[in-house]
Amino acid sequence: MSESALIKTATELAMMRVAGKLAAEVLGMIAPYVQPGVTTEELDRRCHEYIVEVQKATPANIGYRGFPKTICISVNDVICHGIPSARVLADGDIVNIDVAVIHNGWYGDTSRMYLVGQPAPIARRLVRTAYEAMCAGILEVRPGATLGDIGNAIESVAQRDGFSVVQEYFGHGIGKRYHESPKVLNYGERGEGMVLEPGMVFTVEPMINAGKRHTRQLADGWTVVTRDRSLSAQWEHMVAVTDTGFEVLTPWPDRSVDYAPIV
């Protein structure tokens, strides 16, 4: 795909802004239900009904390369692409819910972490570090910066707190396609990689492990876990490059996330 195809017009960005807002609203809606005793399948059902019946949008994940459910839900040592099931959430779990919707042909994609009951201090610290890593990456977004600047900022935050960065999975361009160029790696060197231009839209979604960075895919062909079974955390925003910096296209509803918003 040519680099020119990455640039969105003002009209297209307006459409993506709507799709991103819808995706974020799903994460806000489901927050009160992420409690001990609920199944991940029940959370998926609620998200599906909300997207289809309330938002009048299309769940993007169902059928994407054969994925069977509306949301990816990744618990504890699951890094990404967890499939909703009869698994019951327990006190102390940490959970990532990743949702994508299609509205008027445009994709919105975002994810966030949830604390179930009272997770251990290391789990809480991992979740916060992953959030801070995402924010650090986003704060690098501006015309003339590079993708390497984003990855370096993310990796620096993770390493600061003694955690590791998953290298096999990363952010991506997005628009009328779920996954477009470029790949937005969560590690890298400053000044290297594609130079950012106004109108580019991509996700920033660091996956941070408490242990080593290595991954393993389960037999279902989707679920990715830490090879050493350590905890993993991920946050994701969809970001546009503006003339002067960045715009988060997936702002979470007020009070749906405990951490300070990106300024």
Secondary structure, DSSP 8 states (H G I E B T S, - for coil): --GGGG---HHHHHHHHHHHHHHHHHHHHHGGG--TT-BHHHHHHHHHHIIIIIS--EESSTTGGG--SSSEEEETTEEE-----S-B--TT-EEEEEEEEEETTEEEEEEEEEE-S---HHHHHHHHHHHHHHHHHHTT-STT-BHHHHHHHHHHHHHHTT-EE-SS--EEE-SSSSSEEEEE-SS--TT-S-B--TT-EEEE--EEESS-S-EEE-TTSS-EEETT---EEE-BEEEEE-SSSEEESS---TTSSSS----
